[in-house]
Amino acid sequence: LTPLANSRASELAPLDRAGDRDESSICQALPQLAEMGFLALRISEEHGGLGLGRLPYTALLHEMAYASPSAAVTISVHNMVAELADKMGSEHVLSEIVPLLGSAEHLGALAISEADAGSDAAACATIATPDGDGWRLNGNKMWITNGISARWFVTLVQTGRPRDKSTLAMLLVDGESEGLERIKIHGKMGLRASETVSLHFTDLYCPGTHLLAPPGGGLRQALFALNGGRVAIAAQATGVAEACMNELVRYAKQRHQFERPIASFPAIQNMIADSQVDLAAAKQLIAYACWLDSDDPSLIGAAARAKLFATESADRIADRAVQVHGGAGYVNDSLVEQLYRDIRVTRIYEGTSEVQRTIIARELKMMGVLT
Ligand SMILES: Cc1cc2nc3c(=O)[nH]c(=O)nc-3n(C[C@H](O)[C@H](O)[C@H](O)COP(=O)(O)OP(=O)(O)OC[C@H]3O[C@@H](n4cnc5c(N)ncnc54)[C@H](O)[C@@H]3O)c2cc1C
């Protein structure tokens, strides 16, 4: 792994800072990232990828998030899509598409959310109607990361009546198909170098061979595979938190008040101690989730705990980093000001904190702890 000090000085950090200012996309770094193998991390070796285990994968995402929170989410969403295609794809997808996913031109995106279907994904109103050997798609998706540069969209669709979970399906939509419009969402609070778009499908044709989860059959399995995505977001959060922690300590040692470095005050040392405990605990929860097999049912709860704690503790650490900087942390030439905004969304996407708590409570019910 790249030592932290080097990753901070990497080429990604200046691109990330520029994107925060002008919304330029971190995807401009995709050719170099692809060359280094970052787009093939979670593709099996059998299908031309690196087949990286979840633990080293999350360690890489942590390092990347330290330098660029936007690059980390770009890479994490792409690898989640690649992993899904690798696990659930038809023979056609496995032989013709998955081997391409390691290249910059074949970025992946995950299209589940809609304007009226966020936490309640089953409210999906993007309709897929059978058409010959394939499907015809109509509807809209919202908040889709990587949506400008992506070639492939893993898309949740309704093939039956509204709200019927048993007829939801997952398709791998080719971004070059006719009938797809992508509109960039401007003005995000943070992660401004990451692409976020709304998607509009008008009579878009998707071949039947691109079905990843058939109606009713494989949806549960597909959503289960997304647990890995939650662990990856937890790792993104700890990477940003570690960057905040280092800025906090650096500034506290250098800033003098009352003729002493502020790091010598117990109030500041308490913030540093609390941050270190938060970070250590988050890393342990991530490591435990990584240690479980992908098909272990207890991964659902473990991924929820890791995401909930890592993202909420990262938010606390970012808040302390701004506090320790005083007024200097409240202006936009300070790194902690950006990281404070960047980290906030990790409590929202890939399942809000409230959804993670619901999952944990459901597990406690299954264990008989709650009724
Ligand atoms: C920058 C960004 C990138 C994103 N990237 C993607 C992407 O790549 N692909 C994708 O599909 N989606 C993506 N999303 C969407 C994201 O996953 C959703 O925003 C998230 O799931 C929440 O949905 P919502 O925004 O509709 O909020 P809502 O579901 O409307 O929730 C609003 C509030 O109500 C709470 N709430 C809702 N239901 C319950 C309940 N049952 N119990 C308790 N509280 C509840 C929520 O926790 C939240 O606090 C992205 C979002 C953002 C902001």
The ligand as a MOL file (V3000), in Angstrom:
LIG
                    3D

  0  0  0     0  0            999 V3000
M  V30 BEGIN CTAB
M  V30 COUNTS 53 58 0 0 0
M  V30 BEGIN ATOM
M  V30 1 C -24.1750 12.4420 -3.6880 0
M  V30 2 C -25.1210 11.2720 -3.7700 0
M  V30 3 C -24.7730 10.1590 -4.5300 0
M  V30 4 C -25.6670 9.0940 -4.6610 0
M  V30 5 N -25.3380 8.0240 -5.4570 0
M  V30 6 C -26.2830 7.0850 -5.7340 0
M  V30 7 C -26.0340 6.0640 -6.7160 0
M  V30 8 O -24.9630 5.9710 -7.2950 0
M  V30 9 N -27.0470 5.1880 -6.9940 0
M  V30 10 C -28.2620 5.2500 -6.3660 0
M  V30 11 O -29.1190 4.4260 -6.6900 0
M  V30 12 N -28.5220 6.1920 -5.4320 0
M  V30 13 C -27.5590 7.1060 -5.1000 0
M  V30 14 N -27.8160 8.0850 -4.1800 0
M  V30 15 C -29.1290 8.1330 -3.5410 0
M  V30 16 C -29.0810 7.7090 -2.0850 0
M  V30 17 O -28.8380 6.3400 -1.9780 0
M  V30 18 C -30.3990 8.1560 -1.4550 0
M  V30 19 O -30.3220 9.5750 -1.3470 0
M  V30 20 C -30.6560 7.5100 -0.1050 0
M  V30 21 O -30.9380 6.1430 -0.2570 0
M  V30 22 C -31.8050 8.1860 0.6440 0
M  V30 23 O -32.9160 8.3160 -0.1750 0
M  V30 24 P -33.6640 9.7550 -0.2760 0
M  V30 25 O -32.6300 10.7710 -0.5800 0
M  V30 26 O -34.7840 9.5990 -1.2100 0
M  V30 27 O -34.1760 10.0410 1.1820 0
M  V30 28 P -35.5290 9.4430 1.8440 0
M  V30 29 O -35.5920 7.9750 1.6450 0
M  V30 30 O -36.6740 10.2690 1.3870 0
M  V30 31 O -35.2410 9.7280 3.3700 0
M  V30 32 C -35.4150 11.0050 3.9740 0
M  V30 33 C -35.2040 10.8240 5.4760 0
M  V30 34 O -36.1990 9.9370 6.0070 0
M  V30 35 C -35.5640 8.8510 6.6630 0
M  V30 36 N -36.3450 7.6280 6.4780 0
M  V30 37 C -36.8820 7.1270 5.3350 0
M  V30 38 N -37.5000 5.9710 5.5800 0
M  V30 39 C -37.3760 5.7220 6.8960 0
M  V30 40 C -37.7850 4.6740 7.7590 0
M  V30 41 N -38.4650 3.6020 7.3110 0
M  V30 42 N -37.4590 4.7640 9.0720 0
M  V30 43 C -36.7650 5.8230 9.5420 0
M  V30 44 N -36.3260 6.8340 8.7780 0
M  V30 45 C -36.6300 6.7940 7.4720 0
M  V30 46 C -34.1900 8.7270 6.0020 0
M  V30 47 O -33.2630 8.0430 6.8370 0
M  V30 48 C -33.8450 10.1930 5.8050 0
M  V30 49 O -33.3460 10.7320 6.9870 0
M  V30 50 C -26.9110 9.1360 -3.9910 0
M  V30 51 C -27.2330 10.2420 -3.1930 0
M  V30 52 C -26.3710 11.2980 -3.0990 0
M  V30 53 C -26.7830 12.4870 -2.2660 0
M  V30 END ATOM
M  V30 BEGIN BOND
M  V30 1 1 1 2
M  V30 2 1 2 3
M  V30 3 2 2 52
M  V30 4 2 3 4
M  V30 5 1 4 5
M  V30 6 1 4 50
M  V30 7 2 5 6
M  V30 8 1 6 7
M  V30 9 1 6 13
M  V30 10 2 7 8
M  V30 11 1 7 9
M  V30 12 1 9 10
M  V30 13 2 10 11
M  V30 14 1 10 12
M  V30 15 2 12 13
M  V30 16 1 13 14
M  V30 17 1 14 15
M  V30 18 1 14 50
M  V30 19 1 15 16
M  V30 20 1 16 17
M  V30 21 1 16 18
M  V30 22 1 18 19
M  V30 23 1 18 20
M  V30 24 1 20 21
M  V30 25 1 20 22
M  V30 26 1 22 23
M  V30 27 1 23 24
M  V30 28 2 24 25
M  V30 29 1 24 26
M  V30 30 1 24 27
M  V30 31 1 27 28
M  V30 32 2 28 29
M  V30 33 1 28 30
M  V30 34 1 28 31
M  V30 35 1 31 32
M  V30 36 1 32 33
M  V30 37 1 33 34
M  V30 38 1 33 48
M  V30 39 1 34 35
M  V30 40 1 35 36
M  V30 41 1 35 46
M  V30 42 1 36 37
M  V30 43 1 36 45
M  V30 44 2 37 38
M  V30 45 1 38 39
M  V30 46 1 39 40
M  V30 47 2 39 45
M  V30 48 1 40 41
M  V30 49 2 40 42
M  V30 50 1 42 43
M  V30 51 2 43 44
M  V30 52 1 44 45
M  V30 53 1 46 47
M  V30 54 1 46 48
M  V30 55 1 48 49
M  V30 56 2 50 51
M  V30 57 1 51 52
M  V30 58 1 52 53
M  V30 END BOND
M  V30 END CTAB
M  END
